[in-house]
Every structure is written in C-alpha cells, then in structure tokens.
C-alpha cells in the first residue's frame, strides 16, 4: 500500500493520533522522519537540515493552533563529523528559538544514509482540527507557495540561495493568532492540492479555488518554465509548510495574523476545483 493508505489504516486503530499532531491532555505531539535521498538534495547544508527537519515538526504544532514547547531529533549518519554535527545543532536550536521553543536533545545512531527523525511538543486547550470546515467559509493560506520547489531548481547551481529558500519559518505564531478564527487548519507540507483534498475528506465538503488568488512565491515565477510549470511548483510540489485554513471571517483572520494571509477561494458542498476544473489530488509523497 502507499503512504496515504498506510496512514489511513493506522489512523483507524489510533484515534488519539489526531490530525497534524496527536492531542493528549492539552498537549500536541508530532514526529517526522527525513532522509538524505528523498528530503535533502545534494548541496543541503547540515545547518539547513537541522533547521528544516525540526521545523517540519514545529509546523505540525503550528497547524493545531498550539504554542511550541520543545523539540528533539535523532541524527543518524554513516560517520559523525564535528563540523556537521555542530552545524546541525545550530540549525535545530535556531529554528526552535524562532518560535520560542527549546531544542532539548535527542539521539545519535549509525545509518547507511543521513537520516533525521524529529519530535515536537506543543500546548493548546483548544486545538484546531481539519474537520470543521463549512460551506460558505473562505479558504486561505499564509505566506507564499512554491519556495521548496524553487530551491530544488537551484541546488547544484546556486546552493547558497537554495539553502535560504529551503529554510522556512514555522508558522507557530500565525497558527495561534488564527486559531480563534479558523474552523479547520493544516499545514501544506504535502502541497496545496493534496491539503485541500485532505481537508475536504475530513470535513465532508469541497473547495473552489482561483489560481489568480494564489500567493505564488516570486522565486517560482522567476524559475518556472511557463504558466503550467509555475502552477505545478506552487500547487502540487509541496514541502512549503504554510498553513491552509478555513474561516467565516477572513478579514479578521488576516488582520490578526503576524504574516501575510491570502484568501484563495471558498468552501463548497463537494468537489475540489481550481478555476472551475477538478484539481487532481496530487502532491508530495514520502519515499518518492
């Protein structure tokens, strides 16, 4: 079975697993695993790897509307090099500091390829789930779409800029600010298209989205081959770690958010459409 089928199988037996995070006694908990062959292109620095790996778990905390408490990581590699370890640790610490969380350690292990497993902990008394979207709500996203896709185009030719694009700020502060307004929320790690399908499935609804409203990152416009390629990078590639959320009052949500928010469409009764056409359920898949 593929990753989504496996997750659905496990979810039926693990109801406490929640959405982006598990919810346990007012705390949210999440874990992620990233591999060099699938998640860290050649040219990714250990600093960026530490930032990105820990940031991915912190992004799940953000999607629940929670504050971030702490993170840990398992660092596995064929060899341990002092400079690489120190760079990784610096990236992990600094991304935690960016969201007022603490990086508190982890584990080391030998492995055939560089691999990182991260866990993040947060706290909220009222987590935002994926299942609350209602027809008539607006659907919005934070930040811009396509940064990771643009970074992938630059690795090998401009590694410095690629690493900058590959590092993202987990939207923890935005998640907390949006929580009182949001009826449903998740992060866009699997891509906007797949996120919309996941929200639609969770809430038994649909979405109508307009491409002209999408906040495409300027780097995507610069690097895309044409309009179709730009849409692919912004809508399907994924790994952007922005928040996708629904709200009955998008103006109030945007006013409270500490980062730009774009209204991209509306919640409907059924179907997921972009510019009136069915939007394929296609996005990032781990292991590909």
N, C-alpha and C positions, 0 to 999 in steps of 0.2 A: 504494500500500500504506500501511497505518497505521504508527505509530511502532514497535510491537512487531514487526511483520513485517519492517520495515527493519532493526531491531536483530538479529533472528534471521538475516537474510541476511548482514549484515556479520560477525556472530559466526562463521559457518561458515568465513569466509575469514581471520579474525583470532583464532586460538586463544589468543594471548597476552593478549587483552583481558580475560580473567578474568571476575569476577562484578561486584561493585560497583566494583572497581578492576582495572586491569591489574597483573600481577605480573611484575617484571623484576629479576633479580639481587638478591633480598632487599629490593626496594623496591616500593611500591604507588603507582600513579599514576592519577589520575582527572581528568576535565574535564566541566564543565556550562555550559549557556547559559540565561540567563533574560531575558525580555522584559517591558517595561512593560505591554503589552497583555494578557499572559497570566499574568504572575507577580508583578507589583507593582500592587496595586489603588490607585486614587486615594486619597491620604492617606498612602501609604507614604513615610516619610522616607528621604532618601539614607543616613542613618546605618543605618536598618534594612535598606535594600537592600544596603549593604556587608556588614553582619553576615550577612544571610540568604544572599546569593549565595556568599560564601566559606564560610559554614557548611555549605551544601549539599554542597560538595566534601569538606569535612572529615568530614562524616557518612559519606561513602563510605569514607574511610580508616578510620573507626571500625568500620564493618561488616566489615572484613577482620581486625579484632583487632590493628591496627597502631598504632604511635606516629605522631604527626603531626610532620612536619618543617617544611614551608613551604607557602605558597600565593602565587599571583599572580592578577591579574584584568585583563581587558580591559574598559575603561569606554568605552562608545560612547553619544553623545547628539547631538541637533541643535545644542546650544550647550554651552560649558563655563562654568559659573558657579563662582566661587571657593568660596562657602559650601557649595554642593552637593558639590563635589569634596572639600573638607576633611571634610565630614560622612561621605561615603562611605568615605574613607580611615580615619577614626577607627573606624567600624564594622568594617571589614575587619581592622584591626590588633587591635581589642579581642576579636573572636571568636577570632583566632589566639592571642592571649595567654591566653585562657581554656583552651586545650588545649595550652599550652606549645609552640606552633609560631610561626614567624616569617612575617609578611607582607613579601614582598621585592620588590614592584613589579608591573609589568605593562605595559599599553599603553593609549593613548588613540586614539579614532577618531571621525570624524563618522558619524552614522547618523540615519535618519529618526525612530526612536524610541529611548528609553533602553533599552539592552541591555547585559548584563554576561556575560562569559564567564570562568569561573574554572577554575583548575587547582590541585590539591593533591597533595603528595608525602608519603609516609609510609614507615615501615620495619618489617618483621617477617620473622623467619626461618621462620615457620610460619603463613601466612595461613589464616583460616577461610573456607572456600568454602560455596557454597549446596548442594552435592551430598551432604553427609554425613549427613543426617537418616535415622534408622532407626525402624521401627515400635516403639512402646513408649517412645520418648523423649518427654519433656514439651516442649511449645512454650510459650515465654514472650515477654514484651515488657518493655522498660524504660519508665519514665516513665508518661505518660498519653497518651490518644488524643483527637484532635479539636481541638487548640489552634488550628491554622491555619483550620479550618472556622469556629470561633468568632470568630477575628479577622476573617474575611471578613464575618461578620454585623455587626461593629461599625464597620468602615470607613465613614465618612460620617456617623456619629452620635457615635462616641467614638474618634477617631483615636489619642489617646494610649494608651488601653488596647489598641486593636487592634494598634498597633505593638509594645507589650510582649508580647502573645501571639504575634506574628509572629516575634519573635526567639527562637531556641531554642539550647540548649547542645548542640553536637555531642558525641555520647557516646563520645569517644575513650578516656577513662579507663575507662568501663564496658566498651567493646569489648576493651581489653587485659585487664581483670580477668576477663571472661567467656571469653576465648579458650581457656584450658585446659579449660574445661568444655563448650564448645559443639561440637556435631557439624556444625551448619550455622548460618549467620547472614547477614542482610542488613538494610538499613535500610528504613524504612516510608514512604519518600518517595512511593510510588505508592499508598499506602493499605494497611491490614492485609489486606483481602480479596485484593487483587492480589499482595501479598507472599507470602501463603500459597500461592497458585496457582503463583507463580514458584518457590518452594522445592519444592513438590510435583513440578513438572515437572523441576527439576534433580536431585532425589533419587529420582524414580520412586516416590513414596509418596503418602500422603494425610494429611488433618488433620481432627480432630474438636475443635471449639472451642465453649465455652459463653459465651453473652452475659453471664451473671451474673458471670463472672470477668474481663471486660474492664475495664481501668483507664480509664474514661471521665473526661476532664478535667472538673472542676466547672463551667467556663465553658460547656461543651457542655450539661450538664444545665440550666443557667440559661437558655440561649438557644434551645434546641430547642423546636419547636412541640409535639411529642408523642414517644412512645417510638420510633415509626418514623423520625422525623426525627433523633432522637438517635443511633440506630443508623447512619443514613446518614452523619452527620457523623463519627462515631467509626470506622466500619469501612471506608467507601468513599471519603471525600473525599481523604485522603492529605495529603502535604506536612507530616507531623509529625516526620520524621527521628528516630524512635525505632529501637531495634534489635529485630528479630524473630529469635529464635534457638531452636534445639532442643538439648536436653541430657538425658543419662540421670540427672543428679543436680541437679534444680532447686533443692533446698535449699542445696547447697554453692555453686551459682552465685549465688543471691540473697545468701548470706552474704558473698561476696567482692566483689559489685558495689557501687560507690560511689553508686549511685542505685537507687530502688525497682524491683523486678522483680516482675512478676505472672505466675503460671502460668495460662495461659488454656485449655489443652487438651492433646491428645496427638497424636503421630504415629501414623497408621494405615496400612494397606496401600494404600488408594486412596480417591479422592474427597476433596473439601474441603467440610466441613459446619459449619454453625453451628446449635446446638441441634437436631441431628439432621436438618436440612434442607440441601439443596445451597446453598452460598454462591456467589453469582454472581461471576465473575471480572471485577469492575468496579472502577475506581479512577481516579486522576489520569492524564490523558493530556496530554503537552506539545502545545501548539498549540490546545487547546480552551478 
